Amino acid sequence: MRVRVGILITVLTAAGFVQAATPAGDAGIALYARHQLEVTYPDATGPGAAVLIARGDKVLFKGARGAASVERREALKADDVFGVGSITKQFVAAGVLKLAEEHKLSLDDPISVFIKDYPSGEKITLRQLLNHTSGIKNYTDIKSVVEGSIRKEASTKEVVDSFKREPLNFRPGSSFEYSNSGYVLLGAVIESVTKEPWYVYVENTLFRPSGMSHTGYAESPKEASQIVSGYTTEKGKVMPATYMSMSWAHAAAGMASSLDDLLRWNLMLHNGHLLSPRYYNLMITPLNAPKEDTGYGLGMSVERIGALSAYGHSGVVNGFEACMFHIPGPEITVEVLENNDGGAAGSDPCLLVKRLAIAVIASSGP
């Protein structure tokens, strides 16, 4: 499992994104988006992407290019379901914040409250898991996990056991280092509090009330049957992605979703329908605020697109890359879901998201 952190993507200037005249109006945005889709994914017979642009709940563009199955020559559709990798972290973070809001846990609780035998668990808080300051080694960097274990279905305990004995990379709270392990532990915390699988809690508490009928745990038979084929690119050759059990992706990257469902998610989350203002603000506030206004909050990448603050996440998991950002104020949402983890034609979904968002901002005028 490879995960791209949104905060590591370089934000380009408006001039760097928009190469021609600014698209005029909504029709111009749709034409521009279609052109960008064709340029970014020139091979319509290979893996590609689905793209959505919206202002509020009005969809300005939704389209797809490429193959859902290269072998069967099936075209991608804009309603298809994709693995979304670390976008999963937003769902899990919101789930934990919901439990905090309901006074079922505190963000400053140590891990040891929920996982009694976790080494140094009394020194590491849930907040540190959420914002990647725990110091816990990233289990997807452990060779024995990546080269063997991930092909077999695993329980939460087995995934936790794969990294729990690793030494901490730094003193908890003293530094930032992106770690999938922290979100596996958050999944375990959800299970300890709710007495049900982490993904069942997230689905029932967040997805179903939001009308997200095509979002769920990618390991479940129902979800797995809907997901398009995933591919990888090595030395210019496209091939089926290496199989991994999504039980290993777990609460770090184990969900699948669609463009429409992710739009619902963004609108519900950023318009106050999922979390109270207090916990929403905690989620979107970067770790280093108020000194800087970009960085990583709680399951949330905070960036600048043009002159505006944008909130989102990116993700990579075997066979898939994804990126989405939402810009409050003009209420712009842009999403890109790819069924290739090798970057089809050298693409980067977050660069395409930002290029399209800049065009929408520019077309909207002052």
PyMOL commands that set and color helices and strands:
alter all, ss='L'
color gray80, all
select helices_A, chain A and resi 6-8+14-17+25-40+85-101+111-113+121-123+126-130+139-141+143-147+149-151+156-161+180-194+198-210+221-226+246-253+259-270+277-284+344-346+349-364
alter helices_A, ss='H'
color red, helices_A
select strands_A, chain A and resi 49-55+58-65+67-69+74-75+82-83+216-217+231-234+237-240+255-257+295-296+301-305+308-317+320-327+332-338
alter strands_A, ss='S'
color yellow, strands_A
deselect
rebuild
show_as cartoon
